[in-house]
Amino acid sequence: MQIRAVVVTVSDKCYAGMRDDASGPLLAELLQAMGADVVAQAILPDEREQIAALLRHHAESGAVDLIITTGGTGPAPRDVTPEATHDVIAREMPGLAELLRWEGYRKTPLAVLSRGIAGLCGRCLIVNLPGSPRAVREGMETLANVLPHAVQMARGEDLEHGPKAHE
């Protein structure tokens, strides 16, 4: 199954060119290594409306199965990625965010400070990861085993519990 993915880095400093984006390219590389086709990458400032607009644009296009954001998930005043994601999704998938925090906590107690969420906008899965390369690498290691099945289910493909299973 080919997963069509978008990578979104949320960082005021990267957007302004004051810092190189290390997390977004790493995330794209890790997605490609698991067989995903990264169809777009973007860097946005920590602005809720801009983030939500880009997420909505890609999710509602029907051309994307998965959007993973990196950055803007902490408790700092400008960290608004979870709120922007919440503005876009129709159904939350809290287990993914819980899994990321739990597995992250096993490596560093500060992982519980991430407020990242996950959910669905139509058939597109959106997942928030923290902004550091280490958090991206560890997050993708955690998600690698569940993302393909989650995307397949979000697409409505090969569901064991679908209507025909009950007939």
Secondary structure, DSSP 8 states (H G I E B T S, - for coil): ---EEEEEEE-HHHHTTSS---HHHHHHHHHHHTT-EEEEEEEE-S-HHHHHHHHHHHHHHSS-SEEEEES--SSSTT--HHHHHHHH-SEE-HHHHHHHHHHHHHH-GGGGG----EEEETTEEEEEE-SSHHHHHHHHHHHTTTHHHHHHHHHT-S-TTSGGGG-
